């Protein structure tokens, strides 16, 4: 039996917003095991052009991702919700091994089971090269976005 991961569906504006922020905080930890624990054992993912299933595949994917996407910082914003589904838009910034900075723009659709674990994640993402001085996500890379740091809408993104 899975340990519940509140907030649980059906979602309200308040609980869907909280679920999105909890996901953002977990991803900003850059800890693949922590992130994977929020998904069902058989969670199905589409990330860009990659399709895979299950927590071990999620951990492997995130390990590869964060090895290549250095100084990763993410902001998610609730877009829509209904019962056991949530849609978010997000942006994240990272630099590659050569030092080039990027801002990735994306959308995710999430589907949850009754215990609040994500059983399906569909992500569409586009990367745009940016100059280091054009970065917006400048909080320290060792943790979550501070509570008083603006979100996407407040940053005009």
C-alpha positions in Angstrom: 0.0 0.0 0.0 1.3 3.4 -1.0 1.9 6.1 1.6 -0.4 9.0 0.8 1.2 12.2 -0.6 -1.1 15.1 0.3 -2.7 17.1 -1.0 -5.0 14.4 -2.4 -7.5 14.6 -5.2 -10.1 15.9 -5.9 -8.1 19.1 -6.1 -9.3 22.6 -5.2 -7.5 25.8 -6.3 -5.6 25.9 -2.9 -4.6 22.2 -3.0 -3.7 22.2 -6.7 -1.5 25.3 -6.2 0.2 23.6 -3.2 0.7 20.4 -5.2 2.5 22.4 -7.9 4.7 24.1 -5.4 5.6 20.9 -3.7 6.6 19.4 -7.1 8.7 22.5 -7.8 10.5 22.2 -4.5 11.3 18.5 -5.0 12.6 19.1 -8.5 14.8 22.0 -7.3 16.4 19.6 -4.8 17.9 17.8 -7.9 17.5 14.6 -5.9 16.2 11.9 -8.3 15.1 9.5 -5.5 13.1 12.3 -3.7 11.4 13.3 -7.0 10.6 9.7 -8.0 9.0 9.0 -4.6 6.1 11.3 -5.6 5.2 9.0 -8.5 3.4 5.6 -8.6 5.7 2.5 -9.0 4.3 2.2 -12.6 4.1 5.9 -13.4 4.1 6.6 -17.2 6.1 9.6 -18.5 6.5 11.5 -21.7 9.3 14.0 -21.4 9.9 15.7 -24.8 10.5 12.7 -27.1 11.3 10.2 -24.4 8.7 7.7 -23.1 9.3 5.5 -20.1 7.5 3.8 -17.2 8.3 3.3 -13.5 10.4 4.8 -10.7 13.7 3.2 -11.7 13.4 4.8 -15.1 12.4 8.2 -13.6 15.6 8.0 -11.4 17.8 7.2 -14.3 16.2 9.9 -16.5 16.6 12.6 -13.7 20.2 11.5 -13.0 21.1 12.0 -16.7 19.2 15.2 -16.9 20.8 16.9 -13.9 24.3 15.8 -14.9 23.8 17.7 -18.2 21.7 20.6 -16.9 24.0 22.3 -14.4 22.9 25.0 -11.9 19.2 24.0 -12.6 16.5 26.2 -11.1 12.8 25.7 -11.8 9.6 27.7 -11.3 6.2 26.0 -11.8 2.8 27.7 -12.0 -0.6 26.2 -11.8 -2.4 26.5 -15.2 -5.6 24.4 -14.6 -7.0 21.5 -12.5 -10.0 19.2 -12.4 -10.6 16.4 -10.0 -7.5 14.2 -10.2 -5.6 16.2 -12.9 -3.4 19.3 -12.8 -1.8 21.2 -15.7 1.2 23.5 -15.0 3.4 25.8 -17.0 7.0 26.0 -16.0 10.3 27.5 -16.9 13.7 26.5 -15.7 17.2 27.8 -16.3 20.4 25.8 -16.6 23.8 25.9 -18.2 25.5 23.2 -20.3 29.0 21.8 -19.9 30.3 24.6 -22.2 28.8 27.3 -19.9 25.9 28.3 -22.3 22.8 29.3 -20.3 19.3 28.2 -21.4 15.8 28.9 -20.3 13.5 26.0 -20.9 9.7 26.8 -21.4 7.3 24.0 -20.9 3.9 22.6 -20.0 3.0 19.5 -18.0 -0.2 17.5 -17.6 -0.4 15.4 -14.5 -2.8 12.6 -13.4 -2.9 11.4 -9.8 -4.1 8.3 -8.1 -6.3 8.5 -4.9 -3.2 8.5 -2.7 -1.9 11.7 -4.4 0.9 9.9 -6.3 1.4 11.0 -9.9 0.6 8.1 -12.2 1.1 10.0 -15.5 3.2 12.9 -16.5 3.3 14.5 -20.0 5.8 17.2 -20.6 6.5 19.4 -23.6 9.6 21.6 -23.4 11.5 24.0 -25.6 15.0 25.4 -24.8 16.1 28.9 -25.6 19.7 30.1 -25.3 20.1 33.1 -23.0 23.0 35.3 -21.9 24.1 34.8 -18.3 23.1 38.4 -17.5 19.5 37.7 -18.7 18.9 35.0 -16.1 15.9 35.5 -13.9 16.1 32.6 -11.5 19.0 33.8 -9.3 18.3 32.3 -5.8 21.1 30.0 -4.4 21.1 26.6 -6.2 21.2 24.6 -2.9 17.5 24.5 -2.3 14.0 25.6 -3.2 12.9 28.9 -4.5 12.5 31.2 -1.5 8.9 32.0 -0.6 9.4 35.7 -1.3 11.0 35.1 -4.8 8.6 36.0 -7.6 6.8 33.4 -9.7 6.5 33.3 -13.5 3.7 35.8 -13.7 5.4 38.3 -11.4 8.6 38.0 -13.4 6.6 38.8 -16.6 7.4 35.3 -18.1 
